[in-house]
Amino acid sequence: MSTEVEQLSQSVVIRSLRRFKEKYFPSSGKVGEDNAGLDSSEETSQLGFLDSLPVDLQFMIMTFLSPVDICRLGATSRYWRAMVRDPLLWRFFLLRDMPTWTSIDHMTMPQLESLDAPLIRDGDSEEDTETTAKPDYMAEYLRACPSCRQRWLPSRPTYQILTSFLQSLVPATEPRFAMFGPGMEQLDVSLVTTLMHSPHILPVSGTPHRQINGIGSGISYVYKERHKFNVLTLYSTNRAERERAKIQKQYLSDKLFICEGNDSSGRPVYSPAPQLQQVCEVVDGFIYVANAEPWTDERESELPQIRAVLKNIRDSAPRPLLVLSCISTEEAPSLASNSTSRTGRIHCIDMARRLGLSQLDNPWMVQDTVAETLSGLLFGISWLLRCSGVKV
C-alpha cells in the first residue's frame, strides 16, 4: 500500500476497533469508573494487561504479529476473540501483505472486488458502517496467505507413505509439460538456459530431444532425485527474431498461434498452429512464463492465447496451468505502483488478475520466479506434479 492509503486504512481500523471496544467492553481500561462496586481483585482477574492498553497500541501490537499468532491471541479471551475478528482489521492486512506473497492458485485467490469497495461510503454514519454486512476478510486472508496454506495442509497418513514407496518401485510414465510465454523471450536472463545449467536445483536426466516442427525441444529433469518429468519449450519464433523482438520489446506469436479476428467485445481470438495442436494433445499440463517486470503492460492477447491452448484438448480432464511470474534478476528496476512494491515486480495476485485466470475452468497457480536464481521454481513444479497425479 502507498503511505497515504496505509495511513487512511490504519485510522479507519483503529476507529472501528475503538467503537467496538466502547460498545461491547466499556469496562476494559476503565477500572474504578463503571465498575466501582466490584471488588478490585475480581476486576483485576477479569482484565488483562493488553486489554487495558489503548486501542492504538493494541492495533500496533497486532501489526507485528503473524496471522497464526493473531489467531492464537484470539484464543486467549472473549475480548481478543472478538477484536481479532474485526473485518476491517483483516482487510488492512490483506491490502498490506498481498504484494509480498509469492504464490496464489485457483483455490485461494482472494475476492478482489470486495477490496475495491470504499471503506466508508459518502453519507454513511458510523451506525450504518457498523450494521453494513462486510465480507469475511479474515477467511480470505487465511485461505490466501502462503504461510497459512502450508500450515493448514494435512499431514500424510502412514499408509500413504507406504503406498508412495510401493508405487515408486513401479515404473511410471514420465509426465510432459509444454512451456511457453513471453517471459521466455523478453527477459534479459533466459529462464530455460539457467534451468539447464542448474543441476543443484533440477538435474537434467536426458539430453534435449529433437525439435517439434521447429518450435521447440524437450528436456527431461528430475525433481527431488525421484520424479522425472519432461518440459517441451515452445518459442514463438526463431532465435534471431526473438533477439530482435527483445530489443524492440515486442511479443511475436506467428508460429504458435493464428489470429482469427476479434470477438464481440473486440478482444482477439486465437487458435493454436497445427504443430502446437499436436503438442497440446500429448502433454499433461502447461507452464506459462509471464513477464512480471513492470514495464510490460500489453497483455490483451495473453488470456486468449492461454484459452486457445487449454481448449485444444480432446480429453475431458482439465490440464493444470502453472504461471511462472518471472523477472530477470532480484534487482529489477522498480516503479512507483501499488502492484510493483516488491523488488520492482508485478506480484502474483495482480498477475492473476491481469491475465484473467479466474475465468478459467482449469486448475492454475501463479508462482513468482526469478530467472537468474530460479527462486520459487521448485514450489511451482511441486504443485504441477501433484496436479498431474504424481505423489511428491
C-alpha positions in Angstrom: 0.0 0.0 0.0 1.1 3.6 -0.6 1.8 5.7 2.5 -1.4 7.8 2.2 -3.7 4.7 1.7 -2.0 2.9 4.6 -2.5 5.8 7.0 -6.1 6.1 5.9 -6.7 2.3 6.4 -5.0 2.4 9.8 -7.2 5.2 11.0 -10.3 3.5 9.8 -9.3 0.2 11.5 -8.5 2.0 14.8 -11.8 3.8 14.8 -13.6 0.5 14.1 -11.8 -1.2 17.0 -12.4 1.7 19.3 -16.1 1.8 18.6 -16.3 -2.0 19.1 -14.4 -1.8 22.4 -16.5 1.1 23.8 -19.8 -0.6 22.8 -19.2 -4.2 24.0 -16.4 -3.9 26.5 -16.9 -0.5 28.2 -15.2 -1.6 31.4 -12.0 -2.5 29.7 -9.4 0.1 30.6 -11.8 2.0 32.9 -11.3 0.4 36.3 -12.8 2.4 39.0 -15.4 4.2 36.8 -18.2 1.9 35.6 -17.2 -0.9 38.0 -16.7 0.9 41.2 -19.0 -1.6 43.1 -16.8 -4.6 42.0 -14.1 -5.9 44.2 -10.7 -4.7 42.9 -9.2 -8.2 42.9 -12.2 -9.5 40.9 -11.8 -6.7 38.3 -8.1 -7.4 38.0 -8.7 -11.0 37.4 -11.2 -10.1 34.6 -8.9 -7.7 32.8 -5.5 -8.5 31.3 -2.7 -6.1 30.8 -3.2 -6.0 27.0 -6.9 -5.4 27.5 -6.3 -2.2 29.3 -4.0 -0.7 26.7 -5.3 2.0 24.3 -6.7 0.6 21.1 -4.0 2.4 19.1 -1.3 0.3 20.9 -3.3 -2.9 20.6 -3.6 -2.3 16.9 0.2 -1.6 16.6 1.0 -4.8 18.5 -1.2 -6.8 16.1 0.5 -5.4 13.1 3.8 -7.0 14.3 2.2 -10.5 14.7 1.9 -13.2 12.2 -1.5 -14.4 11.1 -1.1 -17.6 13.2 -0.1 -15.5 16.3 -3.1 -13.3 15.8 -5.4 -16.3 15.8 -3.7 -17.6 19.0 -4.2 -14.2 20.6 -7.9 -14.5 19.8 -8.0 -17.8 21.7 -6.8 -16.1 25.0 -10.1 -14.4 25.9 -13.5 -13.4 24.8 -12.3 -9.8 24.3 -9.5 -10.7 22.0 -11.6 -13.3 20.2 -14.0 -10.5 19.2 -11.2 -7.9 18.5 -9.2 -10.1 16.1 -12.3 -10.9 14.0 -12.9 -7.3 13.1 -13.4 -7.3 9.3 -11.6 -4.0 8.6 -8.5 -5.3 10.6 -8.1 -8.2 8.1 -8.9 -6.0 5.2 -5.9 -3.9 6.2 -3.7 -7.0 6.5 -4.9 -8.1 3.0 -4.0 -4.8 1.4 -0.7 -4.6 3.2 0.5 -8.2 2.7 -0.8 -9.2 -0.7 2.1 -7.5 -2.6 4.6 -9.7 -0.5 3.0 -13.0 -1.3 4.9 -15.2 -3.8 2.1 -17.6 -4.9 -1.6 -17.9 -5.4 -3.8 -20.5 -7.0 -7.4 -21.1 -8.2 -8.4 -22.3 -4.7 -7.0 -19.4 -2.7 -7.4 -16.4 -5.0 -9.0 -13.6 -2.8 -12.1 -11.7 -4.0 -10.5 -8.6 -5.2 -13.9 -6.9 -5.9 -14.5 -6.7 -2.2 -11.2 -4.9 -1.6 -12.0 -2.2 -4.2 -15.1 -1.1 -2.3 -14.6 2.1 -0.2 -14.1 1.7 3.5 -16.7 4.3 4.3 -19.3 5.4 1.7 -20.3 9.1 1.4 -23.3 9.9 3.6 -23.0 6.8 5.8 -22.9 7.3 9.5 -20.9 5.3 12.0 -24.0 3.3 12.8 -24.6 2.5 9.2 -21.0 1.4 8.8 -21.3 -1.0 11.7 -24.5 -2.6 10.5 -23.4 -2.9 6.9 -22.5 -6.5 6.1 -18.8 -6.9 5.3 -17.0 -9.8 3.6 -15.2 -12.2 5.8 -11.7 -10.7 5.2 -10.2 -13.0 7.9 -11.2 -16.1 6.0 -10.0 -14.6 2.8 -6.6 -13.8 4.3 -6.1 -17.2 6.0 -7.1 -19.0 2.8 -4.8 -17.0 0.5 -1.7 -16.4 2.7 1.1 -18.8 1.5 2.4 -19.4 5.0 -1.1 -20.2 6.3 -1.7 -22.6 3.4 1.3 -24.6 4.2 0.5 -24.7 7.9 -3.1 -25.9 7.3 -2.1 -28.7 4.9 -2.9 -32.1 6.4 -0.1 -34.4 7.2 0.2 -37.6 5.2 -1.0 -40.8 6.9 1.4 -43.6 7.4 -0.4 -45.8 4.8 0.0 -43.1 2.1 3.8 -43.1 2.8 3.9 -46.8 2.4 1.8 -46.7 -0.8 4.0 -44.0 -2.3 7.1 -46.2 -1.6 5.4 -49.2 -3.3 4.4 -47.0 -6.2 7.9 -45.7 -6.6 9.0 -49.3 -7.3 6.7 -49.5 -10.4 7.9 -47.7 -13.5 5.6 -44.8 -14.2 5.1 -42.7 -17.3 7.1 -39.5 -17.4 4.7 -36.5 -17.3 5.2 -34.0 -20.0 4.6 -30.3 -19.8 4.6 -27.6 -22.5 6.4 -24.3 -21.6 5.6 -21.2 -23.5 5.0 -17.5 -22.9 6.6 -14.0 -23.4 8.8 -14.4 -20.3 10.9 -16.9 -22.2 11.7 -14.4 -24.9 11.5 -10.9 -23.5 13.6 -11.2 -20.3 17.3 -10.3 -20.3 18.1 -13.5 -18.5 16.9 -16.7 -20.1 14.9 -18.9 -17.7 15.5 -22.0 -19.8 19.2 -21.5 -20.1 19.5 -21.0 -16.3 17.4 -24.1 -15.7 19.6 -26.3 -17.9 22.8 -25.1 -16.1 21.5 -25.5 -12.5 21.9 -29.2 -11.6 21.7 -28.4 -7.9 18.1 -27.2 -8.4 16.7 -29.5 -11.1 19.2 -32.0 -12.6 18.9 -32.8 -16.3 18.2 -36.5 -16.7 18.1 -36.6 -20.5 19.6 -34.8 -23.5 17.3 -32.4 -25.4 15.0 -34.2 -27.7 14.6 -33.4 -31.3 12.7 -30.2 -32.2 8.9 -30.4 -32.6 8.3 -28.9 -36.1 10.8 -26.2 -35.4 9.0 -24.6 -32.4 10.9 -26.1 -29.5 12.5 -29.1 -27.9 12.0 -31.4 -24.9 14.4 -31.8 -21.9 13.9 -34.2 -19.0 14.5 -33.2 -15.4 14.5 -34.9 -12.0 12.6 -33.5 -9.1 13.9 -34.5 -5.6 16.1 -37.2 -7.2 13.0 -39.3 -7.8 10.4 -37.9 -10.1 11.2 -37.4 -13.8 9.3 -35.1 -16.0 9.8 -33.6 -19.4 9.5 -30.0 -20.4 8.8 -29.0 -24.1 10.0 -25.5 -24.6 7.9 -23.7 -27.2 9.1 -20.5 -28.7 7.1 -18.1 -30.9 9.8 -17.6 -33.5 13.5 -18.4 -34.2 16.3 -17.1 -32.1 17.3 -14.2 -34.4 13.7 -12.9 -34.4 13.4 -13.4 -30.6 16.5 -11.2 -30.1 15.1 -8.5 -32.3 11.8 -8.7 -30.5 13.5 -8.4 -27.2 15.3 -5.2 -28.2 12.0 -3.7 -29.5 10.0 -5.1 -26.6 7.5 -6.9 -28.7 5.9 -10.3 -28.5 5.8 -12.2 -31.8 3.4 -15.2 -31.9 3.2 -16.1 -35.6 4.4 -19.7 -35.2 2.4 -20.7 -32.2 -0.9 -19.0 -32.7 -3.2 -18.0 -35.6 -5.3 -14.9 -35.1 -8.8 -15.5 -36.3 -10.1 -12.0 -35.7 -11.9 -10.3 -32.8 -14.9 -11.4 -30.7 -18.0 -9.2 -30.0 -16.1 -7.3 -27.2 -13.2 -6.5 -29.6 -10.7 -8.9 -28.0 -8.5 -11.0 -30.3 -9.4 -14.7 -30.8 -6.6 -17.2 -31.4 -6.3 -20.8 -32.4 -3.1 -22.9 -32.0 -1.0 -23.6 -35.0 -1.1 -27.2 -36.3 2.2 -28.1 -34.7 1.1 -26.6 -31.4 -2.1 -28.6 -31.5 -0.1 -31.8 -31.7 1.8 -30.8 -28.6 -1.4 -29.9 -26.6 -2.8 -33.4 -27.2 0.1 -35.2 -25.6 1.2 -33.1 -22.7 -0.1 -33.4 -19.1 0.0 -29.7 -18.2 1.3 -26.3 -19.2 3.9 -23.9 -17.9 3.2 -20.3 -18.9 6.2 -17.9 -18.4 4.8 -14.4 -17.9 6.9 -11.3 -17.9 6.5 -9.7 -14.5 8.7 -6.7 -15.0 6.7 -3.5 -14.5 7.2 -2.0 -18.0 5.1 -4.8 -19.6 1.6 -3.6 -19.9 0.2 -5.1 -23.1 -1.5 -8.3 -22.1 -4.7 -8.3 -24.1 -3.5 -11.2 -26.2 -2.2 -13.4 -23.3 -5.5 -14.7 -21.9 -7.0 -15.5 -25.4 -3.8 -17.5 -26.2 -3.9 -19.3 -22.9 -7.5 -20.2 -23.5 -6.7 -21.4 -27.1 -4.1 -23.8 -25.7 -6.3 -25.1 -22.8 -9.4 -25.6 -25.0 -7.5 -27.5 -27.7 -7.6 -30.7 -25.7 -9.8 -33.6 -26.6 -9.5 -35.3 -23.2 -12.3 -34.1 -20.9 -9.9 -33.9 -17.9 -8.7 -30.3 -17.3 -5.0 -29.9 -17.5 -3.2 -27.8 -14.9 -1.6 -24.5 -15.7 1.4 -23.2 -13.8 2.1 -19.5 -14.4 5.7 -18.5 -13.6 5.5 -14.8 -12.9 9.1 -14.1 -13.9 11.6 -11.3 -13.7 15.3 -11.3 -14.8 17.0 -10.5 -11.5 16.2 -9.5 -8.0 17.5 -6.0 -8.7 14.9 -5.4 -11.5 14.1 -1.7 -11.8 11.1 -0.7 -9.6 8.4 1.8 -10.4 6.0 3.7 -8.1 3.0 1.5 -8.3 0.8 -0.5 -5.8 1.3 -3.7 -7.8 5.1 -3.4 -8.1 6.0 -2.6 -4.5 8.2 -5.7 -4.0 11.6 -5.6 -5.9 10.0 -3.8 -8.8 7.8 -6.6 -10.0 4.1 -7.4 -10.6 3.1 -9.5 -7.7 1.4 -12.8 -8.2 -2.1 -11.8 -7.3 -2.0 -8.8 -9.7 -0.6 -11.1 -12.4 -3.5 -13.5 -11.9 -5.9 -10.5 -12.2 -4.2 -9.1 -15.3 -4.2 -12.5 -17.1 -7.9 -13.1 -16.1 -7.1 -16.5 -14.7 -10.2 -16.6 -12.6 -12.2 -17.0 -15.8 -10.5 -20.4 -16.5 -12.0 -23.7 -15.6 -8.6 -25.4 -15.3 -6.7 -25.6 -12.1 -4.0 -22.9 -12.1 -1.3 -21.4 -9.9 0.8 -18.3 -10.2 4.3 -18.5 -8.7 6.8 -15.6 -8.5 10.1 -16.7 -10.0 13.5 -15.1 -10.7 15.2 -16.2 -13.9 18.7 -15.7 -12.6 18.3 -17.7 -9.3 15.2 -19.8 -10.1 13.8 -18.9 -6.7 10.2 -20.2 -6.4 10.5 -22.6 -9.3 10.6 -25.8 -7.2 7.4 -24.8 -5.4 5.6 -24.3 -8.6 7.0 -27.6 -10.1 5.8 -29.5 -7.0 2.3 -28.1 -7.4 2.3 -29.0 -11.1 3.4 -32.6 -10.5 0.8 -33.1 -7.7 -1.9 -31.8 -10.1 -0.7 -34.3 -12.7 -1.1 -37.2 -10.3 2.5 -37.6 -9.1 3.0 -38.4 -5.4 5.6 -35.9 -4.3 
